[in-house]
Structure formats: C-alpha cells, structure tokens
Amino acid sequence: MITSLSPLDGRYASKVAELSEFFSEYALIKYRCIVEIEWFKHLAEREDIPEMRKLTEAEIKTLDLIIEEFSEKSAQHVKDIEKTTRHDVKAVEYFLKDQLKDTSLEQLSEWMHFTCTSEDINNLSYSLMLRDAHQQVMMPAVDYILEVLENKSKEWQEVPLLALTHGQSASPTTVGKSIFVFAARISAQLKHLMSQEFLGKINGATGNFNAHLVAYPEANWLEISQTFVEGLGLSWNPFSDQIDPHDFIAELSHTNIRTNTILIDLSRDVWGYISRGVFTQKTKAGEIGSSAMPHKVNPIDFENAEGNFGIANALFDHFAQKLPISRWQRDLTDSTVLRNLGVAFGHQLLALKSLNTGLEKIEVSPENCKAELAKNIEVLAEAAQTVMRKYQVEKPYEKLKELTRGKRITLEDYQDFVEKLEIPEDAKERLYNLTPETYTGIAPQIVDIFMQDAELIGEENEDDCCASGTCK
C-alpha cells in the first residue's frame, strides 16, 4: 500500500509477504486460538480432571476446523470483540466460546482458557510463531546464501586476487578462498541457529499453579504443563514468574546479529571488489544506474542488504537487552516490543534476498585481477625475505624494505634483486620465476579441503534439522 507507514508493508511488501503468516496481527490471533484449543483438548485427556470429559472424534474435528477454517474474517471477528473487552487475549477466549455455541461442546465452553493467565497463551503463541518462521523461512534463506557462497568459492577458487591488509597491497589470495571465508563463518552460525531452542511455559498468574492446585489438589500440574508444552513441539520452561523471561529470544537475537554482521562484512567486501573491477555486474535491459551518469551500474543490492541488516540488528539488539527484563513478577513493557519481532525478521529477510540478488548478478573478471596483480610486484617481497632468512642472508627484511616500501617496482626490478642473491640456485630460480599471479600459497586447495569439512557439517546439521522437525 502506497500509504503504508512501514516500507515492509509498502515498497517491500511483496518481498517479505511470507512472514505475514507468522508475524502479522492475524497470525498472532490465529496462534493464540491454536494454543487455547490445544490446551482445551489436553485437559480433556486428563483422568485427574474428571469434570472435563473426554472428547469424541466429532468434537475434536469441530475444534480442529476452527483453526483449519480460520481466516482474516475470523481475525476481524476477534478484533471486533476486543473493542468491547479492551483485552486482546480475552477477546480470543470469547471468540472461541462463540464458535462452540450450538454444538455439543457448548456445555464445556468454560474450560476454554481454564487456569490460564494471558501470558500463558501469549508466550506459547510467540514461541510457536518464532519457531515456525525460523524453520520455514529464515533458516532456509540463510542456508541458501551459504549454498551460493560455496558454489561461488568453488567456481572462483583458482582466480588469483590481490589481497589488501590495512587497504594496502598484501600477499595474494584467490577470489574463491576469500569468498569461502564467509561461507565458513555463516556455516558456523547456522549450527547455532539449527540448535536454537524455543521455550514455553503454562503455569498461571505468577508461575506457581496457585489456582490450579486449589481446583485440583491431586492433579500433577507440573506434568500437565510439561506434556502440553512439549506436545506443541517446544522446550518446557518449568521456572518462571508470570512471564517466560524470553532468554531464548535474546539468544536467537544474538545469533542473528552475528549472522547479519558477517553478511554486512561480505556485502561491504563485494561492494569494494566491484569498485576495484574484481567483479562486474550483469545488466538488465531498461535498468538505470544513475539519473545523471548513464554509464553506472551501481552495487545497489549490496547496499540495500547492508542497510537492512543494520536495521534488523538494531532491533535484535533491543530485543536481547529489553525482553529478558521485567519488573518483579510481570510488567507489560515486553508486550509492545514482541509485536515488532516481525519487523526485525522482515528487514533481515529483505537483506538476505537483496544479497542473494546481488550475488547472482556478479561475475569475476580474471583480466582485471591479473592486471591489478601485475601493478603490485612488491607483494613478492615477503617471499624473497623469507627465503633469504632461511639461508641466513644478512638483514633480509631491511634489504627488501629498502627496495619496496612505499614504492612501486617492476618485475624486472624484483628479478634483478633476486639474481644478485647469494642463495642456492634452485631457491633463486623459484624466486625468480615467481609472480604475484602465482604467489597464492594453498588458497585454491583450502577451498577443496574445507569444503569437504563443510559438507560433513552440513550432513550433521541436516540430521539435527530433521530430528527437530525442521525439514519438511
């Protein structure tokens, strides 16, 4: 919508639409209904709560249909009720009771929301929303970036590249190895993302099962709570006040910050490589790079990625610092913050998609890489002084420093220097024939060696992923 306040709901809405299923107001209401209904069904299975009778298959189907047929119209019905209740969770309870009218379940409607405080429903709803968005949208998006980086690393592993340390020419590497460093870093963060726990609690107004125990003193409320939470596919938190302390959201936020920071680093490096001519960008007919300079092909995808990763990180940082804090047993400052979870993930997803678009558009220019290396013969000084040290030539570092520091030398200057060295002929020949283009160490092999390790890690992650129910 052109009148949207947030660009995620306006300019970029189509690019993050899949997150609406998990983080919109509609989604929150639907997940609350899911938790309420599952709790209702869970209580009906308990022999230690005899007044809540077992449900028939038809009654269970009636409950399930409420979720299966839940629509925007249903969510709007809840919002209309909220205008009167001025309480969002109570509006959900009343909506569900309305759905049970004129059914055999109407007489059991007061068991809806039984023993629950609003936070019991909310914390479980947010945990389920986060888990599902994390597993179904966010992790696949990060994993796809990793796959692209690994493929680019392999494709470009032999292309020599002038390295820069402190922005100055340094010992050459390869394009593929430089990209693979980022792949390895993202792979490490994916392991943390895949092992992320999503916690939940259901234990009443201040976490002590107070009313529960008065109503059913013989019931094992700890076990009822645990089996319910774990039945939802979450990890049970037995220790809380009214609210789950949200520590797991802080953990997830910090992992996302690290992941995004690595990808900001990648975006900036690729931006710089494009500026240097290491990469060129594929053009599209009709695209305009500059309103004034027709020749430009701006690296906008990497700039967009950097900007949106930054916004996401600012929000994730706030989540991590604010959400674990609550005055005494409960305050409401987390409520409005939690409603912005989707904003952070929206900017992160937008950044991931922008980065992916940019990576698909770049092509390496071996000619430009070779030309840049040929202008920086001085990078061979490291090799020469190291070999001179091996054969105990006096003051090797100082001699190379005098030859090269702050200067541009030619290949002939370097070879003349080598010819005068008093070292064994085979060592002299090796140095004489060396060029910046061939001085790349084991950079090409590093990609192969560690790609194998990464594949093994990937297989382990896939096993963990499937065991946790992430895989479809």
Buried (B, 14 or more C-beta within 10 A) or exposed (E): EEEEEEBBBEEBBEBBEEBBBBBBBBBBBBBBBBBBBBBBBBBBBBEEBEEBEEBEEEBBEBBEEBBEEBEEEBBEBBBEBBEEBEEBBBBBBBBBBEBBEEBEBEEBBEBBBBBBBBBBBBBBBBBBBBBBBBBBBBBBBBBEBBEBBBEBBBBBBBBBBBBBEEEEBBBBBBBBBBBBBBBBBBBBBBBBBBEBBBBBBBBBBBBBBEBBBEBBEEBEBEEBBBBBBEEBBBBBBEEBBBBBBBBBBBBBBBBBBBBBBBBBBBBBBBBBBBEBEBBBBEEEEEEEBEEEEEEEBBBBBBBBBBBBBBBBBEBBBBBBEBBBEBEEEBEEEBEEBBEBBBBBBBBBBBBBBBBBBBBEBBEBBBEBBBEBBBEBBBBBBBBBBEBBEEEEBEEBBEBBEEBBEEEEBEEEBBBEBBEEBEBEEEBBEBBBEBBBBEBBEEBBEBBBEBBEEBEEBBEEBBEBBEEBEBEE
